[in-house]
Amino acid sequence: MRFNYRLWIENERGEYVLGEGSFLILKEIQKTGSLSKAARNLEMSYSYVWRKIKKIERRTGFKIVESFRGGRKKGETHLTEYGKSLLSLYERVDKKIRDLKIEEKISTNERNFR
């Protein structure tokens, strides 16, 4: 027997906001500082990634990325504070669930050997 789960965040209306795929997009944007590099690294189209971001923003009512097109920060994209908090929330909850799965697996294995 094994445990499995799917984690996602919903808004107050019960609409899907962020799941594993969107989490990976935000994580990659944070890592690369670029929407196009994030899309390329995840083997997703730029337009798909952009649509996912816009959907999250519509459903939360907050900007999650900030893009710079010209000047010193030309071509950079960064997570907003709200985007960082969504990413952090997903990471914390995911870690707690994974830790529970590990504890339960250990307890189950201990019972099998008694």
Phi and psi restraints in degrees (range 20) as a CNS / XPLOR table:
assign (resid 1 and name C) (resid 2 and name N)
       (resid 2 and name CA) (resid 2 and name C) 1.0 -141.4 20.0 2
assign (resid 2 and name N) (resid 2 and name CA)
       (resid 2 and name C) (resid 3 and name N) 1.0 162.5 20.0 2
assign (resid 2 and name C) (resid 3 and name N)
       (resid 3 and name CA) (resid 3 and name C) 1.0 -106.0 20.0 2
assign (resid 3 and name N) (resid 3 and name CA)
       (resid 3 and name C) (resid 4 and name N) 1.0 146.4 20.0 2
assign (resid 3 and name C) (resid 4 and name N)
       (resid 4 and name CA) (resid 4 and name C) 1.0 -146.8 20.0 2
assign (resid 4 and name N) (resid 4 and name CA)
       (resid 4 and name C) (resid 5 and name N) 1.0 160.4 20.0 2
assign (resid 4 and name C) (resid 5 and name N)
       (resid 5 and name CA) (resid 5 and name C) 1.0 -159.1 20.0 2
assign (resid 5 and name N) (resid 5 and name CA)
       (resid 5 and name C) (resid 6 and name N) 1.0 161.5 20.0 2
assign (resid 5 and name C) (resid 6 and name N)
       (resid 6 and name CA) (resid 6 and name C) 1.0 -126.7 20.0 2
assign (resid 6 and name N) (resid 6 and name CA)
       (resid 6 and name C) (resid 7 and name N) 1.0 133.7 20.0 2
assign (resid 6 and name C) (resid 7 and name N)
       (resid 7 and name CA) (resid 7 and name C) 1.0 -116.1 20.0 2
assign (resid 7 and name N) (resid 7 and name CA)
       (resid 7 and name C) (resid 8 and name N) 1.0 133.8 20.0 2
assign (resid 7 and name C) (resid 8 and name N)
       (resid 8 and name CA) (resid 8 and name C) 1.0 -150.2 20.0 2
assign (resid 8 and name N) (resid 8 and name CA)
       (resid 8 and name C) (resid 9 and name N) 1.0 159.5 20.0 2
assign (resid 8 and name C) (resid 9 and name N)
       (resid 9 and name CA) (resid 9 and name C) 1.0 -107.4 20.0 2
assign (resid 9 and name N) (resid 9 and name CA)
       (resid 9 and name C) (resid 10 and name N) 1.0 136.2 20.0 2
assign (resid 9 and name C) (resid 10 and name N)
       (resid 10 and name CA) (resid 10 and name C) 1.0 -115.8 20.0 2
assign (resid 10 and name N) (resid 10 and name CA)
       (resid 10 and name C) (resid 11 and name N) 1.0 156.0 20.0 2
assign (resid 10 and name C) (resid 11 and name N)
       (resid 11 and name CA) (resid 11 and name C) 1.0 -83.7 20.0 2
assign (resid 11 and name N) (resid 11 and name CA)
       (resid 11 and name C) (resid 12 and name N) 1.0 -178.5 20.0 2
assign (resid 11 and name C) (resid 12 and name N)
       (resid 12 and name CA) (resid 12 and name C) 1.0 -65.5 20.0 2
assign (resid 12 and name N) (resid 12 and name CA)
       (resid 12 and name C) (resid 13 and name N) 1.0 -17.2 20.0 2
assign (resid 12 and name C) (resid 13 and name N)
       (resid 13 and name CA) (resid 13 and name C) 1.0 -91.4 20.0 2
assign (resid 13 and name N) (resid 13 and name CA)
       (resid 13 and name C) (resid 14 and name N) 1.0 4.0 20.0 2
assign (resid 13 and name C) (resid 14 and name N)
       (resid 14 and name CA) (resid 14 and name C) 1.0 80.4 20.0 2
assign (resid 14 and name N) (resid 14 and name CA)
       (resid 14 and name C) (resid 15 and name N) 1.0 14.6 20.0 2
assign (resid 14 and name C) (resid 15 and name N)
       (resid 15 and name CA) (resid 15 and name C) 1.0 -86.9 20.0 2
assign (resid 15 and name N) (resid 15 and name CA)
       (resid 15 and name C) (resid 16 and name N) 1.0 139.5 20.0 2
assign (resid 15 and name C) (resid 16 and name N)
       (resid 16 and name CA) (resid 16 and name C) 1.0 -58.7 20.0 2
assign (resid 16 and name N) (resid 16 and name CA)
       (resid 16 and name C) (resid 17 and name N) 1.0 131.4 20.0 2
assign (resid 16 and name C) (resid 17 and name N)
       (resid 17 and name CA) (resid 17 and name C) 1.0 -116.1 20.0 2
assign (resid 17 and name N) (resid 17 and name CA)
       (resid 17 and name C) (resid 18 and name N) 1.0 -52.3 20.0 2
assign (resid 17 and name C) (resid 18 and name N)
       (resid 18 and name CA) (resid 18 and name C) 1.0 -146.8 20.0 2
assign (resid 18 and name N) (resid 18 and name CA)
       (resid 18 and name C) (resid 19 and name N) 1.0 128.7 20.0 2
assign (resid 18 and name C) (resid 19 and name N)
       (resid 19 and name CA) (resid 19 and name C) 1.0 -129.5 20.0 2
assign (resid 19 and name N) (resid 19 and name CA)
       (resid 19 and name C) (resid 20 and name N) 1.0 -162.9 20.0 2
assign (resid 19 and name C) (resid 20 and name N)
       (resid 20 and name CA) (resid 20 and name C) 1.0 -60.0 20.0 2
assign (resid 20 and name N) (resid 20 and name CA)
       (resid 20 and name C) (resid 21 and name N) 1.0 -44.1 20.0 2
assign (resid 20 and name C) (resid 21 and name N)
       (resid 21 and name CA) (resid 21 and name C) 1.0 -62.9 20.0 2
assign (resid 21 and name N) (resid 21 and name CA)
       (resid 21 and name C) (resid 22 and name N) 1.0 -46.3 20.0 2
assign (resid 21 and name C) (resid 22 and name N)
       (resid 22 and name CA) (resid 22 and name C) 1.0 -66.5 20.0 2
assign (resid 22 and name N) (resid 22 and name CA)
       (resid 22 and name C) (resid 23 and name N) 1.0 -36.8 20.0 2
assign (resid 22 and name C) (resid 23 and name N)
       (resid 23 and name CA) (resid 23 and name C) 1.0 -58.9 20.0 2
assign (resid 23 and name N) (resid 23 and name CA)
       (resid 23 and name C) (resid 24 and name N) 1.0 -46.1 20.0 2
assign (resid 23 and name C) (resid 24 and name N)
       (resid 24 and name CA) (resid 24 and name C) 1.0 -62.9 20.0 2
assign (resid 24 and name N) (resid 24 and name CA)
       (resid 24 and name C) (resid 25 and name N) 1.0 -37.0 20.0 2
assign (resid 24 and name C) (resid 25 and name N)
       (resid 25 and name CA) (resid 25 and name C) 1.0 -62.0 20.0 2
assign (resid 25 and name N) (resid 25 and name CA)
       (resid 25 and name C) (resid 26 and name N) 1.0 -50.2 20.0 2
assign (resid 25 and name C) (resid 26 and name N)
       (resid 26 and name CA) (resid 26 and name C) 1.0 -62.1 20.0 2
assign (resid 26 and name N) (resid 26 and name CA)
       (resid 26 and name C) (resid 27 and name N) 1.0 -41.0 20.0 2
assign (resid 26 and name C) (resid 27 and name N)
       (resid 27 and name CA) (resid 27 and name C) 1.0 -61.4 20.0 2
assign (resid 27 and name N) (resid 27 and name CA)
       (resid 27 and name C) (resid 28 and name N) 1.0 -42.1 20.0 2
assign (resid 27 and name C) (resid 28 and name N)
       (resid 28 and name CA) (resid 28 and name C) 1.0 -71.0 20.0 2
assign (resid 28 and name N) (resid 28 and name CA)
       (resid 28 and name C) (resid 29 and name N) 1.0 -36.4 20.0 2
assign (resid 28 and name C) (resid 29 and name N)
       (resid 29 and name CA) (resid 29 and name C) 1.0 -63.4 20.0 2
assign (resid 29 and name N) (resid 29 and name CA)
       (resid 29 and name C) (resid 30 and name N) 1.0 -42.8 20.0 2
assign (resid 29 and name C) (resid 30 and name N)
       (resid 30 and name CA) (resid 30 and name C) 1.0 -61.0 20.0 2
assign (resid 30 and name N) (resid 30 and name CA)
       (resid 30 and name C) (resid 31 and name N) 1.0 -40.7 20.0 2
assign (resid 30 and name C) (resid 31 and name N)
       (resid 31 and name CA) (resid 31 and name C) 1.0 -71.1 20.0 2
assign (resid 31 and name N) (resid 31 and name CA)
       (resid 31 and name C) (resid 32 and name N) 1.0 -43.5 20.0 2
assign (resid 31 and name C) (resid 32 and name N)
       (resid 32 and name CA) (resid 32 and name C) 1.0 -94.5 20.0 2
assign (resid 32 and name N) (resid 32 and name CA)
       (resid 32 and name C) (resid 33 and name N) 1.0 -23.6 20.0 2
assign (resid 32 and name C) (resid 33 and name N)
       (resid 33 and name CA) (resid 33 and name C) 1.0 70.7 20.0 2
assign (resid 33 and name N) (resid 33 and name CA)
       (resid 33 and name C) (resid 34 and name N) 1.0 20.7 20.0 2
assign (resid 33 and name C) (resid 34 and name N)
       (resid 34 and name CA) (resid 34 and name C) 1.0 -149.7 20.0 2
assign (resid 34 and name N) (resid 34 and name CA)
       (resid 34 and name C) (resid 35 and name N) 1.0 131.6 20.0 2
assign (resid 34 and name C) (resid 35 and name N)
       (resid 35 and name CA) (resid 35 and name C) 1.0 -67.9 20.0 2
assign (resid 35 and name N) (resid 35 and name CA)
       (resid 35 and name C) (resid 36 and name N) 1.0 -43.4 20.0 2
assign (resid 35 and name C) (resid 36 and name N)
       (resid 36 and name CA) (resid 36 and name C) 1.0 -68.0 20.0 2
assign (resid 36 and name N) (resid 36 and name CA)
       (resid 36 and name C) (resid 37 and name N) 1.0 -39.2 20.0 2
assign (resid 36 and name C) (resid 37 and name N)
       (resid 37 and name CA) (resid 37 and name C) 1.0 -66.6 20.0 2
assign (resid 37 and name N) (resid 37 and name CA)
       (resid 37 and name C) (resid 38 and name N) 1.0 -40.2 20.0 2
assign (resid 37 and name C) (resid 38 and name N)
       (resid 38 and name CA) (resid 38 and name C) 1.0 -60.6 20.0 2
assign (resid 38 and name N) (resid 38 and name CA)
       (resid 38 and name C) (resid 39 and name N) 1.0 -47.0 20.0 2
assign (resid 38 and name C) (resid 39 and name N)
       (resid 39 and name CA) (resid 39 and name C) 1.0 -60.4 20.0 2
assign (resid 39 and name N) (resid 39 and name CA)
       (resid 39 and name C) (resid 40 and name N) 1.0 -46.6 20.0 2
assign (resid 39 and name C) (resid 40 and name N)
       (resid 40 and name CA) (resid 40 and name C) 1.0 -61.7 20.0 2
assign (resid 40 and name N) (resid 40 and name CA)
       (resid 40 and name C) (resid 41 and name N) 1.0 -46.7 20.0 2
assign (resid 40 and name C) (resid 41 and name N)
       (resid 41 and name CA) (resid 41 and name C) 1.0 -62.7 20.0 2
assign (resid 41 and name N) (resid 41 and name CA)
       (resid 41 and name C) (resid 42 and name N) 1.0 -32.4 20.0 2
assign (resid 41 and name C) (resid 42 and name N)
       (resid 42 and name CA) (resid 42 and name C) 1.0 -91.0 20.0 2
assign (resid 42 and name N) (resid 42 and name CA)
       (resid 42 and name C) (resid 43 and name N) 1.0 1.3 20.0 2
assign (resid 42 and name C) (resid 43 and name N)
       (resid 43 and name CA) (resid 43 and name C) 1.0 57.0 20.0 2
assign (resid 43 and name N) (resid 43 and name CA)
       (resid 43 and name C) (resid 44 and name N) 1.0 44.7 20.0 2
assign (resid 43 and name C) (resid 44 and name N)
       (resid 44 and name CA) (resid 44 and name C) 1.0 -122.1 20.0 2
assign (resid 44 and name N) (resid 44 and name CA)
       (resid 44 and name C) (resid 45 and name N) 1.0 155.3 20.0 2
assign (resid 44 and name C) (resid 45 and name N)
       (resid 45 and name CA) (resid 45 and name C) 1.0 -75.3 20.0 2
assign (resid 45 and name N) (resid 45 and name CA)
       (resid 45 and name C) (resid 46 and name N) 1.0 151.8 20.0 2
assign (resid 45 and name C) (resid 46 and name N)
       (resid 46 and name CA) (resid 46 and name C) 1.0 -58.2 20.0 2
assign (resid 46 and name N) (resid 46 and name CA)
       (resid 46 and name C) (resid 47 and name N) 1.0 -43.5 20.0 2
assign (resid 46 and name C) (resid 47 and name N)
       (resid 47 and name CA) (resid 47 and name C) 1.0 -65.4 20.0 2
assign (resid 47 and name N) (resid 47 and name CA)
       (resid 47 and name C) (resid 48 and name N) 1.0 -35.9 20.0 2
assign (resid 47 and name C) (resid 48 and name N)
       (resid 48 and name CA) (resid 48 and name C) 1.0 -64.4 20.0 2
assign (resid 48 and name N) (resid 48 and name CA)
       (resid 48 and name C) (resid 49 and name N) 1.0 -46.5 20.0 2
assign (resid 48 and name C) (resid 49 and name N)
       (resid 49 and name CA) (resid 49 and name C) 1.0 -62.6 20.0 2
assign (resid 49 and name N) (resid 49 and name CA)
       (resid 49 and name C) (resid 50 and name N) 1.0 -43.5 20.0 2
assign (resid 49 and name C) (resid 50 and name N)
       (resid 50 and name CA) (resid 50 and name C) 1.0 -62.2 20.0 2
assign (resid 50 and name N) (resid 50 and name CA)
       (resid 50 and name C) (resid 51 and name N) 1.0 -42.3 20.0 2
assign (resid 50 and name C) (resid 51 and name N)
       (resid 51 and name CA) (resid 51 and name C) 1.0 -63.2 20.0 2
assign (resid 51 and name N) (resid 51 and name CA)
       (resid 51 and name C) (resid 52 and name N) 1.0 -40.7 20.0 2
assign (resid 51 and name C) (resid 52 and name N)
       (resid 52 and name CA) (resid 52 and name C) 1.0 -61.6 20.0 2
assign (resid 52 and name N) (resid 52 and name CA)
       (resid 52 and name C) (resid 53 and name N) 1.0 -43.5 20.0 2
assign (resid 52 and name C) (resid 53 and name N)
       (resid 53 and name CA) (resid 53 and name C) 1.0 -63.6 20.0 2
assign (resid 53 and name N) (resid 53 and name CA)
       (resid 53 and name C) (resid 54 and name N) 1.0 -46.3 20.0 2
assign (resid 53 and name C) (resid 54 and name N)
       (resid 54 and name CA) (resid 54 and name C) 1.0 -62.5 20.0 2
assign (resid 54 and name N) (resid 54 and name CA)
       (resid 54 and name C) (resid 55 and name N) 1.0 -36.6 20.0 2
assign (resid 54 and name C) (resid 55 and name N)
       (resid 55 and name CA) (resid 55 and name C) 1.0 -65.4 20.0 2
assign (resid 55 and name N) (resid 55 and name CA)
       (resid 55 and name C) (resid 56 and name N) 1.0 -43.5 20.0 2
assign (resid 55 and name C) (resid 56 and name N)
       (resid 56 and name CA) (resid 56 and name C) 1.0 -60.6 20.0 2
assign (resid 56 and name N) (resid 56 and name CA)
       (resid 56 and name C) (resid 57 and name N) 1.0 -44.5 20.0 2
assign (resid 56 and name C) (resid 57 and name N)
       (resid 57 and name CA) (resid 57 and name C) 1.0 -63.6 20.0 2
assign (resid 57 and name N) (resid 57 and name CA)
       (resid 57 and name C) (resid 58 and name N) 1.0 -40.7 20.0 2
assign (resid 57 and name C) (resid 58 and name N)
       (resid 58 and name CA) (resid 58 and name C) 1.0 -63.2 20.0 2
assign (resid 58 and name N) (resid 58 and name CA)
       (resid 58 and name C) (resid 59 and name N) 1.0 -42.8 20.0 2
assign (resid 58 and name C) (resid 59 and name N)
       (resid 59 and name CA) (resid 59 and name C) 1.0 -77.8 20.0 2
assign (resid 59 and name N) (resid 59 and name CA)
       (resid 59 and name C) (resid 60 and name N) 1.0 -21.4 20.0 2
assign (resid 59 and name C) (resid 60 and name N)
       (resid 60 and name CA) (resid 60 and name C) 1.0 -98.9 20.0 2
assign (resid 60 and name N) (resid 60 and name CA)
       (resid 60 and name C) (resid 61 and name N) 1.0 -25.2 20.0 2
assign (resid 60 and name C) (resid 61 and name N)
       (resid 61 and name CA) (resid 61 and name C) 1.0 81.0 20.0 2
assign (resid 61 and name N) (resid 61 and name CA)
       (resid 61 and name C) (resid 62 and name N) 1.0 12.8 20.0 2
assign (resid 61 and name C) (resid 62 and name N)
       (resid 62 and name CA) (resid 62 and name C) 1.0 -130.7 20.0 2
assign (resid 62 and name N) (resid 62 and name CA)
       (resid 62 and name C) (resid 63 and name N) 1.0 148.7 20.0 2
assign (resid 62 and name C) (resid 63 and name N)
       (resid 63 and name CA) (resid 63 and name C) 1.0 -72.6 20.0 2
assign (resid 63 and name N) (resid 63 and name CA)
       (resid 63 and name C) (resid 64 and name N) 1.0 138.1 20.0 2
assign (resid 63 and name C) (resid 64 and name N)
       (resid 64 and name CA) (resid 64 and name C) 1.0 -112.6 20.0 2
assign (resid 64 and name N) (resid 64 and name CA)
       (resid 64 and name C) (resid 65 and name N) 1.0 -17.7 20.0 2
assign (resid 64 and name C) (resid 65 and name N)
       (resid 65 and name CA) (resid 65 and name C) 1.0 -130.9 20.0 2
assign (resid 65 and name N) (resid 65 and name CA)
       (resid 65 and name C) (resid 66 and name N) 1.0 155.1 20.0 2
assign (resid 65 and name C) (resid 66 and name N)
       (resid 66 and name CA) (resid 66 and name C) 1.0 -128.9 20.0 2
assign (resid 66 and name N) (resid 66 and name CA)
       (resid 66 and name C) (resid 67 and name N) 1.0 123.2 20.0 2
assign (resid 66 and name C) (resid 67 and name N)
       (resid 67 and name CA) (resid 67 and name C) 1.0 -110.5 20.0 2
assign (resid 67 and name N) (resid 67 and name CA)
       (resid 67 and name C) (resid 68 and name N) 1.0 143.6 20.0 2
assign (resid 67 and name C) (resid 68 and name N)
       (resid 68 and name CA) (resid 68 and name C) 1.0 -118.4 20.0 2
assign (resid 68 and name N) (resid 68 and name CA)
       (resid 68 and name C) (resid 69 and name N) 1.0 127.0 20.0 2
assign (resid 68 and name C) (resid 69 and name N)
       (resid 69 and name CA) (resid 69 and name C) 1.0 -102.6 20.0 2
assign (resid 69 and name N) (resid 69 and name CA)
       (resid 69 and name C) (resid 70 and name N) 1.0 -28.7 20.0 2
assign (resid 69 and name C) (resid 70 and name N)
       (resid 70 and name CA) (resid 70 and name C) 1.0 -132.9 20.0 2
assign (resid 70 and name N) (resid 70 and name CA)
       (resid 70 and name C) (resid 71 and name N) 1.0 177.4 20.0 2
assign (resid 70 and name C) (resid 71 and name N)
       (resid 71 and name CA) (resid 71 and name C) 1.0 73.5 20.0 2
assign (resid 71 and name N) (resid 71 and name CA)
       (resid 71 and name C) (resid 72 and name N) 1.0 -152.5 20.0 2
assign (resid 71 and name C) (resid 72 and name N)
       (resid 72 and name CA) (resid 72 and name C) 1.0 -63.7 20.0 2
assign (resid 72 and name N) (resid 72 and name CA)
       (resid 72 and name C) (resid 73 and name N) 1.0 -34.5 20.0 2
assign (resid 72 and name C) (resid 73 and name N)
       (resid 73 and name CA) (resid 73 and name C) 1.0 -99.8 20.0 2
assign (resid 73 and name N) (resid 73 and name CA)
       (resid 73 and name C) (resid 74 and name N) 1.0 29.5 20.0 2
assign (resid 73 and name C) (resid 74 and name N)
       (resid 74 and name CA) (resid 74 and name C) 1.0 -52.7 20.0 2
assign (resid 74 and name N) (resid 74 and name CA)
       (resid 74 and name C) (resid 75 and name N) 1.0 126.6 20.0 2
assign (resid 74 and name C) (resid 75 and name N)
       (resid 75 and name CA) (resid 75 and name C) 1.0 78.1 20.0 2
assign (resid 75 and name N) (resid 75 and name CA)
       (resid 75 and name C) (resid 76 and name N) 1.0 8.9 20.0 2
assign (resid 75 and name C) (resid 76 and name N)
       (resid 76 and name CA) (resid 76 and name C) 1.0 -92.5 20.0 2
assign (resid 76 and name N) (resid 76 and name CA)
       (resid 76 and name C) (resid 77 and name N) 1.0 146.7 20.0 2
assign (resid 76 and name C) (resid 77 and name N)
       (resid 77 and name CA) (resid 77 and name C) 1.0 -132.6 20.0 2
assign (resid 77 and name N) (resid 77 and name CA)
       (resid 77 and name C) (resid 78 and name N) 1.0 130.8 20.0 2
assign (resid 77 and name C) (resid 78 and name N)
       (resid 78 and name CA) (resid 78 and name C) 1.0 -129.4 20.0 2
assign (resid 78 and name N) (resid 78 and name CA)
       (resid 78 and name C) (resid 79 and name N) 1.0 154.8 20.0 2
assign (resid 78 and name C) (resid 79 and name N)
       (resid 79 and name CA) (resid 79 and name C) 1.0 -73.8 20.0 2
assign (resid 79 and name N) (resid 79 and name CA)
       (resid 79 and name C) (resid 80 and name N) 1.0 140.7 20.0 2
assign (resid 79 and name C) (resid 80 and name N)
       (resid 80 and name CA) (resid 80 and name C) 1.0 -75.1 20.0 2
assign (resid 80 and name N) (resid 80 and name CA)
       (resid 80 and name C) (resid 81 and name N) 1.0 173.6 20.0 2
assign (resid 80 and name C) (resid 81 and name N)
       (resid 81 and name CA) (resid 81 and name C) 1.0 -59.1 20.0 2
assign (resid 81 and name N) (resid 81 and name CA)
       (resid 81 and name C) (resid 82 and name N) 1.0 -39.0 20.0 2
assign (resid 81 and name C) (resid 82 and name N)
       (resid 82 and name CA) (resid 82 and name C) 1.0 -65.6 20.0 2
assign (resid 82 and name N) (resid 82 and name CA)
       (resid 82 and name C) (resid 83 and name N) 1.0 -42.0 20.0 2
assign (resid 82 and name C) (resid 83 and name N)
       (resid 83 and name CA) (resid 83 and name C) 1.0 -60.2 20.0 2
assign (resid 83 and name N) (resid 83 and name CA)
       (resid 83 and name C) (resid 84 and name N) 1.0 -41.9 20.0 2
assign (resid 83 and name C) (resid 84 and name N)
       (resid 84 and name CA) (resid 84 and name C) 1.0 -64.5 20.0 2
assign (resid 84 and name N) (resid 84 and name CA)
       (resid 84 and name C) (resid 85 and name N) 1.0 -38.3 20.0 2
assign (resid 84 and name C) (resid 85 and name N)
       (resid 85 and name CA) (resid 85 and name C) 1.0 -69.6 20.0 2
assign (resid 85 and name N) (resid 85 and name CA)
       (resid 85 and name C) (resid 86 and name N) 1.0 -36.6 20.0 2
assign (resid 85 and name C) (resid 86 and name N)
       (resid 86 and name CA) (resid 86 and name C) 1.0 -62.4 20.0 2
assign (resid 86 and name N) (resid 86 and name CA)
       (resid 86 and name C) (resid 87 and name N) 1.0 -46.0 20.0 2
assign (resid 86 and name C) (resid 87 and name N)
       (resid 87 and name CA) (resid 87 and name C) 1.0 -59.6 20.0 2
assign (resid 87 and name N) (resid 87 and name CA)
       (resid 87 and name C) (resid 88 and name N) 1.0 -46.0 20.0 2
assign (resid 87 and name C) (resid 88 and name N)
       (resid 88 and name CA) (resid 88 and name C) 1.0 -63.8 20.0 2
assign (resid 88 and name N) (resid 88 and name CA)
       (resid 88 and name C) (resid 89 and name N) 1.0 -43.5 20.0 2
assign (resid 88 and name C) (resid 89 and name N)
       (resid 89 and name CA) (resid 89 and name C) 1.0 -59.4 20.0 2
assign (resid 89 and name N) (resid 89 and name CA)
       (resid 89 and name C) (resid 90 and name N) 1.0 -48.2 20.0 2
assign (resid 89 and name C) (resid 90 and name N)
       (resid 90 and name CA) (resid 90 and name C) 1.0 -60.0 20.0 2
assign (resid 90 and name N) (resid 90 and name CA)
       (resid 90 and name C) (resid 91 and name N) 1.0 -45.9 20.0 2
assign (resid 90 and name C) (resid 91 and name N)
       (resid 91 and name CA) (resid 91 and name C) 1.0 -61.1 20.0 2
assign (resid 91 and name N) (resid 91 and name CA)
       (resid 91 and name C) (resid 92 and name N) 1.0 -44.6 20.0 2
assign (resid 91 and name C) (resid 92 and name N)
       (resid 92 and name CA) (resid 92 and name C) 1.0 -64.2 20.0 2
assign (resid 92 and name N) (resid 92 and name CA)
       (resid 92 and name C) (resid 93 and name N) 1.0 -46.3 20.0 2
assign (resid 92 and name C) (resid 93 and name N)
       (resid 93 and name CA) (resid 93 and name C) 1.0 -66.9 20.0 2
assign (resid 93 and name N) (resid 93 and name CA)
       (resid 93 and name C) (resid 94 and name N) 1.0 -42.0 20.0 2
assign (resid 93 and name C) (resid 94 and name N)
       (resid 94 and name CA) (resid 94 and name C) 1.0 -60.3 20.0 2
assign (resid 94 and name N) (resid 94 and name CA)
       (resid 94 and name C) (resid 95 and name N) 1.0 -42.7 20.0 2
assign (resid 94 and name C) (resid 95 and name N)
       (resid 95 and name CA) (resid 95 and name C) 1.0 -63.6 20.0 2
assign (resid 95 and name N) (resid 95 and name CA)
       (resid 95 and name C) (resid 96 and name N) 1.0 -42.6 20.0 2
assign (resid 95 and name C) (resid 96 and name N)
       (resid 96 and name CA) (resid 96 and name C) 1.0 -61.2 20.0 2
assign (resid 96 and name N) (resid 96 and name CA)
       (resid 96 and name C) (resid 97 and name N) 1.0 -41.8 20.0 2
assign (resid 96 and name C) (resid 97 and name N)
       (resid 97 and name CA) (resid 97 and name C) 1.0 -66.8 20.0 2
assign (resid 97 and name N) (resid 97 and name CA)
       (resid 97 and name C) (resid 98 and name N) 1.0 -44.2 20.0 2
assign (resid 97 and name C) (resid 98 and name N)
       (resid 98 and name CA) (resid 98 and name C) 1.0 -61.5 20.0 2
assign (resid 98 and name N) (resid 98 and name CA)
       (resid 98 and name C) (resid 99 and name N) 1.0 -40.4 20.0 2
assign (resid 98 and name C) (resid 99 and name N)
       (resid 99 and name CA) (resid 99 and name C) 1.0 -62.9 20.0 2
assign (resid 99 and name N) (resid 99 and name CA)
       (resid 99 and name C) (resid 100 and name N) 1.0 -40.3 20.0 2
assign (resid 99 and name C) (resid 100 and name N)
       (resid 100 and name CA) (resid 100 and name C) 1.0 -63.0 20.0 2
assign (resid 100 and name N) (resid 100 and name CA)
       (resid 100 and name C) (resid 101 and name N) 1.0 -42.0 20.0 2
assign (resid 100 and name C) (resid 101 and name N)
       (resid 101 and name CA) (resid 101 and name C) 1.0 -60.7 20.0 2
assign (resid 101 and name N) (resid 101 and name CA)
       (resid 101 and name C) (resid 102 and name N) 1.0 -41.9 20.0 2
assign (resid 101 and name C) (resid 102 and name N)
       (resid 102 and name CA) (resid 102 and name C) 1.0 -65.8 20.0 2
assign (resid 102 and name N) (resid 102 and name CA)
       (resid 102 and name C) (resid 103 and name N) 1.0 -45.7 20.0 2
assign (resid 102 and name C) (resid 103 and name N)
       (resid 103 and name CA) (resid 103 and name C) 1.0 -60.3 20.0 2
assign (resid 103 and name N) (resid 103 and name CA)
       (resid 103 and name C) (resid 104 and name N) 1.0 -44.4 20.0 2
assign (resid 103 and name C) (resid 104 and name N)
       (resid 104 and name CA) (resid 104 and name C) 1.0 -65.8 20.0 2
assign (resid 104 and name N) (resid 104 and name CA)
       (resid 104 and name C) (resid 105 and name N) 1.0 -38.3 20.0 2
assign (resid 104 and name C) (resid 105 and name N)
       (resid 105 and name CA) (resid 105 and name C) 1.0 -63.3 20.0 2
assign (resid 105 and name N) (resid 105 and name CA)
       (resid 105 and name C) (resid 106 and name N) 1.0 -43.1 20.0 2
assign (resid 105 and name C) (resid 106 and name N)
       (resid 106 and name CA) (resid 106 and name C) 1.0 -63.6 20.0 2
assign (resid 106 and name N) (resid 106 and name CA)
       (resid 106 and name C) (resid 107 and name N) 1.0 -45.9 20.0 2
assign (resid 106 and name C) (resid 107 and name N)
       (resid 107 and name CA) (resid 107 and name C) 1.0 -62.3 20.0 2
assign (resid 107 and name N) (resid 107 and name CA)
       (resid 107 and name C) (resid 108 and name N) 1.0 -41.9 20.0 2
assign (resid 107 and name C) (resid 108 and name N)
       (resid 108 and name CA) (resid 108 and name C) 1.0 -63.6 20.0 2
assign (resid 108 and name N) (resid 108 and name CA)
       (resid 108 and name C) (resid 109 and name N) 1.0 -43.7 20.0 2
assign (resid 108 and name C) (resid 109 and name N)
       (resid 109 and name CA) (resid 109 and name C) 1.0 -64.1 20.0 2
assign (resid 109 and name N) (resid 109 and name CA)
       (resid 109 and name C) (resid 110 and name N) 1.0 -39.4 20.0 2
assign (resid 109 and name C) (resid 110 and name N)
       (resid 110 and name CA) (resid 110 and name C) 1.0 -62.4 20.0 2
assign (resid 110 and name N) (resid 110 and name CA)
       (resid 110 and name C) (resid 111 and name N) 1.0 -41.2 20.0 2
assign (resid 110 and name C) (resid 111 and name N)
       (resid 111 and name CA) (resid 111 and name C) 1.0 -66.5 20.0 2
assign (resid 111 and name N) (resid 111 and name CA)
       (resid 111 and name C) (resid 112 and name N) 1.0 -32.7 20.0 2
assign (resid 111 and name C) (resid 112 and name N)
       (resid 112 and name CA) (resid 112 and name C) 1.0 -70.1 20.0 2
assign (resid 112 and name N) (resid 112 and name CA)
       (resid 112 and name C) (resid 113 and name N) 1.0 -21.9 20.0 2
assign (resid 112 and name C) (resid 113 and name N)
       (resid 113 and name CA) (resid 113 and name C) 1.0 -100.2 20.0 2
assign (resid 113 and name N) (resid 113 and name CA)
       (resid 113 and name C) (resid 114 and name N) 1.0 4.2 20.0 2
